[in-house]
Amino acid sequence: MHFTKVTVFSICLLPFTWMVWQAMNQLLGSNPVEELLYQSGGWALRFVLIVLAVSPLRKLTGWTTLLRFRRMLGLFAFFYASSHFLVYFLLDLGMDFSFVIEDIIKRPYITIGFTALVLLIPLALTSTKGMMRRMGRNWKKLHKLVYLIGILGVVHYLWLVKADLLEPLIYAAILLTLFAIRWFDIKIPLVTFKKKSCTGQPGVSVVSDETA
């Protein structure tokens, strides 16, 4: 299990490693700051969608493995969202808080994106098992904010893009699909083959959401 966690952690870190490598080797194109904003923001949204996909995947297939990594995936969503903001604040605005406040007030897509980042903070701070025990039922209530964060992330991207809307619309479609699976309780049993029985014939089991 430890090896699996390390593997998943390493895979989740690959996009950040790739961005750093590109920056060090001047491979970010004519506008490196914009490219870093695009990549870090894109990965933040993807990880939010991956987190939102964990429960629907369990409903559809009965596969529970991803549940073990949901908190890690959520922390990586916060990590990439924070990286996105830091690129914006440090490299784009030159660490000028007045520009940040001005952008939040005047640009709706900045307001939406900043709100999503702020909402991610309490989720990241309460992601430990200790906080889960101390908060009890309130922990689940708090972490339902991830639904709103997903919506805000997609809207932020849609309002940001001026010409090619294909990618943000794909993310919007994915988000709507995930919500539909949750709301309408769609289930597709996963057929798995057990080891051969004593008769030599393979056994078949159907794993549904209730038995997962």
C-alpha positions in Angstrom: 0.0 0.0 0.0 2.9 2.4 0.9 4.4 1.7 -2.5 1.1 2.4 -4.2 0.7 5.8 -2.4 4.2 6.8 -3.4 3.5 5.9 -7.0 0.3 7.9 -7.0 2.0 10.8 -5.3 4.8 10.7 -7.9 2.4 10.7 -10.8 0.4 13.6 -9.4 3.7 15.6 -9.1 4.7 15.0 -12.7 2.8 18.0 -14.2 4.6 20.3 -11.7 7.9 18.7 -12.5 7.3 19.2 -16.2 6.4 22.8 -15.7 9.6 23.4 -13.7 11.7 21.6 -16.3 10.1 23.7 -19.1 10.8 26.9 -17.2 14.4 26.0 -16.5 15.0 25.1 -20.2 13.1 28.1 -21.5 10.5 26.0 -23.3 7.4 27.9 -22.3 7.1 29.9 -25.5 7.0 33.6 -26.1 4.9 34.3 -23.0 6.1 32.0 -20.3 4.0 33.5 -17.5 0.8 33.0 -19.4 1.8 29.4 -20.2 2.6 28.7 -16.6 -0.8 30.2 -15.6 -2.5 28.0 -18.2 -0.8 24.8 -17.2 -1.1 25.3 -13.4 -4.7 26.4 -13.6 -5.6 23.5 -15.9 -4.1 20.9 -13.6 -5.9 22.5 -10.6 -9.2 22.1 -12.4 -8.4 18.6 -13.5 -7.6 17.4 -10.0 -10.8 18.9 -8.7 -12.7 17.0 -11.3 -10.7 13.8 -10.5 -11.7 14.2 -6.8 -15.3 14.7 -7.9 -15.1 11.6 -10.1 -14.1 9.2 -7.2 -17.6 8.6 -5.8 -19.3 8.4 -9.3 -16.7 5.9 -10.4 -17.5 3.8 -7.3 -21.2 4.0 -8.1 -20.7 3.0 -11.7 -18.2 0.2 -11.2 -18.0 -0.7 -7.5 -14.3 0.0 -7.7 -13.2 1.4 -4.3 -9.5 1.7 -4.7 -9.5 5.4 -5.6 -11.3 6.2 -2.3 -7.9 5.6 -0.5 -6.3 8.4 -2.5 -9.1 11.0 -2.5 -7.6 13.1 0.2 -4.2 13.1 -1.6 -5.8 14.0 -4.9 -7.7 16.9 -3.1 -4.4 18.2 -1.6 -2.9 18.2 -5.1 -5.9 20.2 -6.4 -5.1 22.8 -3.7 -1.3 22.5 -4.5 -1.9 23.3 -8.2 -4.5 26.0 -7.5 -2.0 27.6 -5.1 0.8 27.3 -7.7 -1.6 29.0 -10.2 -2.2 31.9 -7.8 1.5 32.3 -7.0 2.4 32.5 -10.7 -0.3 35.1 -11.1 0.8 37.1 -7.9 4.6 36.7 -8.1 5.3 36.7 -11.9 2.3 38.4 -13.4 1.6 41.1 -10.9 5.1 41.5 -9.3 3.8 40.9 -5.8 1.6 44.0 -5.8 -1.4 43.3 -3.5 -3.1 46.4 -4.8 -3.3 44.9 -8.3 -4.7 41.7 -6.8 -7.5 43.6 -5.0 -8.2 45.6 -8.1 -8.4 42.5 -10.3 -10.7 40.7 -7.8 -13.0 43.7 -7.8 -13.0 44.5 -11.6 -12.6 41.1 -13.3 -15.4 38.6 -12.6 -13.3 35.6 -13.7 -10.6 36.6 -11.2 -13.2 37.0 -8.5 -14.6 33.5 -9.3 -11.1 31.9 -9.4 -10.0 33.5 -6.2 -13.1 32.4 -4.4 -12.5 28.8 -5.5 -8.9 29.0 -4.1 -10.2 30.5 -0.8 -12.8 27.7 -0.5 -10.0 25.1 -1.1 -8.1 26.3 2.0 -10.3 24.9 4.7 -10.6 21.6 2.8 -6.8 21.3 2.7 -6.4 22.3 6.4 -9.0 19.6 7.5 -7.7 16.8 5.2 -6.0 14.8 8.0 -7.6 11.8 9.8 -7.3 13.6 13.1 -9.5 16.5 11.7 -12.0 14.0 10.3 -12.4 12.4 13.8 -12.6 15.8 15.6 -15.2 17.3 13.2 -17.3 14.2 12.9 -20.3 14.8 10.6 -19.3 18.4 10.1 -16.3 17.2 8.1 -18.5 15.8 5.3 -20.6 18.9 5.3 -17.5 21.1 4.9 -16.0 19.0 2.2 -19.2 19.2 0.1 -17.7 22.6 -0.8 -15.8 20.7 -3.5 -19.0 20.6 -5.6 -19.1 24.4 -5.5 -15.4 24.6 -6.2 -15.8 22.5 -9.3 -18.5 24.8 -10.6 -16.4 27.9 -9.8 -13.4 26.4 -11.5 -15.2 25.7 -14.7 -16.9 29.1 -14.8 -13.5 30.7 -14.1 -12.1 29.0 -17.1 -15.1 29.7 -19.3 -14.9 33.4 -18.6 -11.2 33.5 -19.0 -11.1 32.0 -22.5 -12.1 34.5 -25.2 -11.8 32.5 -28.4 -11.5 28.7 -28.2 -14.1 27.5 -25.8 -13.7 23.8 -26.6 -11.6 22.8 -23.6 -13.6 24.6 -20.9 -16.8 23.2 -22.4 -15.3 19.7 -22.2 -14.6 20.3 -18.5 -18.2 21.7 -18.1 -19.6 18.5 -19.7 -17.5 16.3 -17.5 -18.7 18.2 -14.4 -22.3 17.9 -15.4 -21.9 14.2 -16.1 -20.4 13.6 -12.7 -23.2 15.6 -11.0 -25.8 13.6 -13.0 -24.3 10.3 -11.8 -24.6 11.5 -8.2 -28.1 13.0 -8.5 -29.7 10.1 -10.5 -27.8 7.3 -8.7 -26.7 5.7 -11.9 -25.0 2.3 -11.4 -23.3 -0.1 -13.7 -22.2 -3.3 -11.9 -18.6 -4.3 -12.4 -18.1 -7.9 -13.4 -15.0 -9.4 -11.9 -13.6 -12.9 -12.3 -12.5 -14.8 -9.2 -9.9 -17.5 -9.0 -11.0 -20.9 -10.4 -13.1 -22.9 -8.1 -12.4 -26.5 -7.1 -14.2 -27.6 -10.2 -11.8 -25.7 -12.4 -14.5 -23.3 -13.6 -13.9 -19.5 -13.1 -16.4 -17.9 -10.8 -18.1 -14.6 -11.6 -19.0 -12.0 -9.1 -20.9 -8.8 -9.6 -19.7 -5.9 -7.4 -22.2 -3.1 -7.0 -22.2 0.1 -5.0 -23.9 -1.6 -2.0 -21.3 -4.4 -1.7 -18.3 -2.2 -2.3 
